[in-house]
Amino acid sequence: MKSRQQGLSLVELMIAITLGLVLSAAVIQVFMASRNSYRVQESLSLIQESARFAMDYIGREVRMAGYMGCNSTGAIAPNVIAKPPADAQFIAVEGLDDVSSGNDLDAMPGTDVLSIRRGSSQGIRLTGNLTPNNANIKIEDNRLGFVQDDYVLVSDCISADIFRVTNSPKAAGKGETTLTHASSNNTDNKLSKIYTADAEVFGFVSSQFYIRDTGRETGGGNPVTSLYFRERAIASGGALSAATELVEGVENLQLMYGVDDNDDRSVDR
């Protein structure tokens, strides 16, 4: 007489549950490993993307360091009449090594600071009042947006002067305008030479890169530091911008420089 299946015994049920738990645990382990691997890869991608952005941004500024409208900038030492002179020194690249705590930038102690000075990427042609005795020069249009107290560089690739604008020039698109360099905001009201119509006027741009504490914390309670940037640009009235966070999570900045010992514009060491 045939026996019919009446159900599962307790042992069979326990075996089935155990096998199900083992399989579920294996699936969960695979899922967790895949998720962790994805998070690691995503974090690495973000780090690489941030590093590329930071290097590209700094690289563009470094390539422009010392620019004043021509390729023969190496032998030109601009005459500075802008006040204060320390803010207008044309040192193309300047670094601070392992800054101490309590520095003016609030940079992280032990990190480096990079300062870059250059003329703006665009210039404006001179049109009048070109003798050195004039306390002003005329430009064809204020398309760069100069305002009072801006730092300005005038150069003809042989000589250069840096001064501050002491009047309020016309706005961009309003035609020919005057940039006055009176002694009120300059050490002198005279330029070093007569500039002819082949000279150009540039904004004198100064920028700094450094590491700073953001004031934020990670989930684990550790401070978050970032790469910061600030700039004295055109239309700033000669003031440095507020510190701008470029890349989050940068913990250190250490710089090495190539030195030209014999003035042949090639790195010797």
Backbone torsions as a table, in degrees:
resi	resn	phi	psi	omega
1	MET	NA	128.6	-177.0
2	LYS	-74.0	137.6	175.7
3	SER	-94.0	139.8	179.1
4	ARG	-99.7	146.7	177.9
5	GLN	-68.8	121.1	-177.9
6	GLN	-99.8	-3.4	-177.1
7	GLY	141.9	-167.3	-178.9
8	LEU	-102.1	141.4	175.1
9	SER	-77.1	165.5	-179.8
10	LEU	-61.4	-38.9	179.6
11	VAL	-64.3	-44.8	179.4
12	GLU	-62.8	-39.5	179.3
13	LEU	-64.7	-41.0	179.9
14	MET	-66.6	-39.1	177.5
15	ILE	-63.3	-44.2	-179.9
16	ALA	-63.2	-42.1	178.9
17	ILE	-64.1	-41.9	-179.9
18	THR	-62.4	-46.0	178.0
19	LEU	-61.6	-39.9	177.8
20	GLY	-63.1	-41.3	178.3
21	LEU	-64.7	-40.6	179.3
22	VAL	-63.0	-45.7	179.4
23	LEU	-64.2	-41.4	178.8
24	SER	-63.3	-42.4	178.7
25	ALA	-61.5	-40.4	179.3
26	ALA	-64.1	-43.3	179.2
27	VAL	-63.9	-41.3	179.5
28	ILE	-64.5	-41.0	178.3
29	GLN	-62.0	-42.9	177.8
30	VAL	-63.3	-41.8	179.8
31	PHE	-64.0	-44.4	-179.0
32	MET	-65.2	-41.3	178.7
33	ALA	-63.7	-40.9	179.0
34	SER	-65.9	-40.8	179.9
35	ARG	-66.5	-42.7	178.0
36	ASN	-63.9	-40.6	178.1
37	SER	-63.0	-40.5	178.5
38	TYR	-63.6	-42.6	179.9
39	ARG	-64.2	-41.6	178.7
40	VAL	-63.2	-45.7	179.6
41	GLN	-63.6	-38.8	178.2
42	GLU	-65.2	-41.7	178.7
43	SER	-64.2	-42.4	177.9
44	LEU	-63.2	-39.6	178.4
45	SER	-63.9	-41.3	178.5
46	LEU	-64.7	-40.5	178.2
47	ILE	-62.7	-45.8	-179.9
48	GLN	-64.4	-40.9	178.9
49	GLU	-64.4	-42.7	178.7
50	SER	-64.4	-41.2	179.4
51	ALA	-64.4	-42.4	178.0
52	ARG	-62.2	-43.2	180.0
53	PHE	-63.0	-46.2	-178.6
54	ALA	-61.6	-46.4	-178.4
55	MET	-66.7	-37.2	178.8
56	ASP	-67.1	-42.2	-178.7
57	TYR	-65.6	-49.2	179.2
58	ILE	-65.5	-39.1	-179.3
59	GLY	-59.6	-40.7	178.3
60	ARG	-62.2	-41.8	179.0
61	GLU	-67.1	-41.8	-178.9
62	VAL	-63.8	-40.7	179.7
63	ARG	-64.2	-25.7	179.4
64	MET	-90.3	-6.0	-175.9
65	ALA	-56.1	131.4	179.0
66	GLY	80.4	2.6	-177.2
67	TYR	-66.8	133.7	172.9
68	MET	-145.0	37.6	170.4
69	GLY	95.3	-1.1	178.7
70	CYS	-155.8	175.9	-176.8
71	ASN	-89.4	-8.1	-174.1
72	SER	-98.6	44.3	-175.3
73	THR	-79.8	-16.9	-172.6
74	GLY	-61.3	-34.6	-175.2
75	ALA	-97.0	2.7	-176.6
76	ILE	-97.1	124.8	173.1
77	ALA	-112.4	102.9	-175.5
78	PRO	-59.4	144.6	172.1
79	ASN	-82.9	122.1	-175.0
80	VAL	-105.5	118.2	173.1
81	ILE	-113.8	-4.4	-179.2
82	ALA	-67.6	146.2	175.5
83	LYS	-111.6	138.7	-7.9
84	PRO	-75.3	141.8	-177.1
85	PRO	-58.3	-31.2	-178.1
86	ALA	-61.0	-29.9	-179.3
87	ASP	-81.1	-8.1	-175.1
88	ALA	-121.1	11.8	177.0
89	GLN	-67.4	130.5	-174.9
90	PHE	-89.5	67.8	172.7
91	ILE	-94.6	107.1	-170.4
92	ALA	-56.7	-48.7	179.6
93	VAL	-131.6	127.7	178.9
94	GLU	-138.3	135.1	-178.9
95	GLY	-124.9	149.3	171.7
96	LEU	-112.3	127.8	-174.8
97	ASP	-100.2	127.0	174.5
98	ASP	48.1	66.9	-177.1
99	VAL	-62.6	151.7	179.7
100	SER	-88.2	167.3	178.6
101	SER	-69.2	154.1	180.0
102	GLY	76.4	19.2	179.3
103	ASN	-73.2	164.9	-174.4
104	ASP	-63.2	-28.8	-177.6
105	LEU	-86.5	-8.9	-172.5
106	ASP	61.0	30.3	178.3
107	ALA	-73.0	154.6	-179.4
108	MET	-64.3	129.9	179.1
109	PRO	-58.2	141.0	179.3
110	GLY	87.2	-5.1	177.7
111	THR	-99.7	168.2	-179.4
112	ASP	-99.3	158.1	176.3
113	VAL	-123.7	134.3	179.2
114	LEU	-112.5	125.1	177.1
115	SER	-117.1	134.7	-178.0
116	ILE	-129.4	135.1	178.3
117	ARG	-127.2	140.7	-175.1
118	ARG	-165.5	166.6	168.8
119	GLY	-82.3	156.9	178.6
120	SER	-62.8	156.4	-176.3
121	SER	-66.8	-20.4	177.5
122	GLN	-118.6	149.1	177.9
123	GLY	-125.8	171.9	179.8
124	ILE	-129.4	135.3	-179.7
125	ARG	-73.0	144.3	172.7
126	LEU	-77.1	148.3	178.6
127	THR	-128.0	-14.1	-177.4
128	GLY	-171.6	172.7	-178.4
129	ASN	53.6	57.6	-171.1
130	LEU	-95.2	-0.8	179.9
131	THR	-79.3	149.6	-176.3
132	PRO	-67.5	-19.1	-178.9
133	ASN	-78.0	-15.9	178.4
134	ASN	-74.6	138.4	178.3
135	ALA	-90.2	20.6	176.4
136	ASN	-157.1	160.2	173.1
137	ILE	-129.5	157.6	178.7
138	LYS	-112.8	139.5	176.9
139	ILE	-121.2	156.8	-172.9
140	GLU	-67.0	-31.8	176.9
141	ASP	-168.7	145.7	-178.9
142	ASN	-87.2	53.5	-175.5
143	ARG	-71.1	-15.0	176.0
144	LEU	-85.6	-12.2	174.8
145	GLY	81.7	36.4	177.4
146	PHE	-60.7	142.0	175.0
147	VAL	-127.9	171.4	179.9
148	GLN	-58.6	139.1	179.3
149	ASP	79.5	-0.9	174.8
150	ASP	-63.4	149.1	172.4
151	TYR	-86.5	130.9	-173.8
152	VAL	-127.8	141.7	177.0
153	LEU	-116.7	126.7	174.4
154	VAL	-115.6	132.5	-174.1
155	SER	-149.9	147.7	172.6
156	ASP	-123.0	20.6	180.0
157	CYS	71.5	3.1	172.7
158	ILE	-116.9	-42.7	177.9
159	SER	-133.6	166.7	178.4
160	ALA	-153.5	148.4	175.1
161	ASP	-131.3	146.4	175.4
162	ILE	-121.9	125.5	-180.0
163	PHE	-141.1	173.8	175.8
164	ARG	-112.3	141.9	-179.7
165	VAL	-75.4	127.6	-177.4
166	THR	-109.6	1.5	175.5
167	ASN	-117.8	-176.2	176.3
168	SER	-108.6	98.8	-177.6
169	PRO	-66.2	161.6	174.3
170	LYS	-62.0	155.7	178.5
171	ALA	-73.2	164.9	178.9
172	ALA	-59.1	140.8	178.9
173	GLY	85.1	0.4	-178.6
174	LYS	-96.5	7.0	177.2
175	GLY	89.7	-164.4	-175.1
176	GLU	-57.4	138.8	-179.8
177	THR	-144.7	169.0	-175.9
178	THR	-110.7	139.2	170.6
179	LEU	-112.5	109.6	-178.2
180	THR	-89.3	139.0	176.8
181	HIS	-125.7	59.4	179.5
182	ALA	-67.9	164.3	-175.9
183	SER	-73.4	-5.6	179.8
184	SER	-61.4	-35.7	179.9
185	ASN	-124.7	18.1	177.5
186	ASN	-137.6	155.6	179.2
187	THR	-73.1	-18.7	178.5
188	ASP	-150.9	158.1	177.6
189	ASN	-103.3	14.4	-178.9
190	LYS	-119.1	140.7	173.0
191	LEU	-81.1	170.5	-173.6
192	SER	-78.9	-17.6	-175.0
193	LYS	-160.1	177.2	173.6
194	ILE	-87.0	118.2	176.2
195	TYR	-96.2	133.3	179.0
196	THR	-94.3	-176.8	-172.9
197	ALA	-68.4	-8.7	178.2
198	ASP	-86.0	-3.5	177.1
199	ALA	-79.0	159.1	179.3
200	GLU	-129.0	155.1	176.8
201	VAL	-109.9	131.5	179.5
202	PHE	-125.8	157.3	167.6
203	GLY	-75.2	141.2	176.7
204	PHE	-92.9	109.4	-171.5
205	VAL	-106.4	133.3	177.5
206	SER	-127.9	131.5	-178.3
207	SER	-136.2	154.8	-178.5
208	GLN	-137.1	142.4	177.0
209	PHE	-123.9	135.9	-178.1
210	TYR	-164.0	168.2	179.9
211	ILE	-101.5	137.9	-175.9
212	ARG	-145.9	150.9	175.8
213	ASP	-73.7	130.3	-178.1
214	THR	-80.3	-16.5	-173.8
215	GLY	86.9	-4.1	177.4
216	ARG	-97.1	166.7	178.9
217	GLU	-130.3	152.5	174.5
218	THR	-75.7	174.8	177.2
219	GLY	-60.3	-26.9	178.8
220	GLY	-87.0	2.7	177.7
221	GLY	88.3	10.5	178.9
222	ASN	-89.1	145.4	-179.6
223	PRO	-66.9	145.6	177.4
224	VAL	-100.8	122.4	176.4
225	THR	-110.3	154.7	-176.2
226	SER	-143.6	163.5	171.5
227	LEU	-80.9	126.2	-178.5
228	TYR	-115.0	160.3	-177.5
229	PHE	-143.5	138.6	169.0
230	ARG	-142.9	157.0	-167.4
231	GLU	-147.1	144.6	166.5
232	ARG	-104.6	103.5	-170.1
233	ALA	-116.0	-179.9	174.6
234	ILE	-64.3	146.2	179.0
235	ALA	68.5	19.6	177.5
236	SER	-97.1	-7.6	-174.7
237	GLY	67.3	23.8	178.5
238	GLY	82.6	6.0	-177.8
239	ALA	-98.7	145.1	174.1
240	LEU	-73.3	142.3	178.1
241	SER	-70.7	164.2	173.3
242	ALA	-67.1	155.2	179.0
243	ALA	-61.9	129.5	-178.3
244	THR	-115.0	127.0	179.7
245	GLU	-76.9	121.9	-179.6
246	LEU	-95.2	-52.3	-174.7
247	VAL	-136.3	124.0	179.7
248	GLU	-79.1	147.1	172.2
249	GLY	87.1	8.1	176.8
250	VAL	-82.9	122.0	-173.7
251	GLU	-96.8	-23.4	-174.1
252	ASN	-152.3	152.7	174.6
253	LEU	-137.8	114.0	178.5
254	GLN	-126.0	128.8	-173.1
255	LEU	-117.8	145.1	171.7
256	MET	-123.3	143.2	-174.0
257	TYR	-121.2	142.6	169.5
258	GLY	-87.2	133.1	-174.6
259	VAL	-110.9	131.6	176.0
260	ASP	-98.1	106.5	-175.4
261	ASP	-85.7	-21.9	-173.5
262	ASN	-119.1	16.6	174.3
263	ASP	59.2	30.8	175.7
264	ASP	-99.6	9.7	176.7
265	ARG	63.7	28.0	173.0
266	SER	-127.1	148.1	-178.2
267	VAL	-72.5	127.0	177.6
268	ASP	-100.9	-26.3	179.1
269	ARG	-157.9	NA	NA
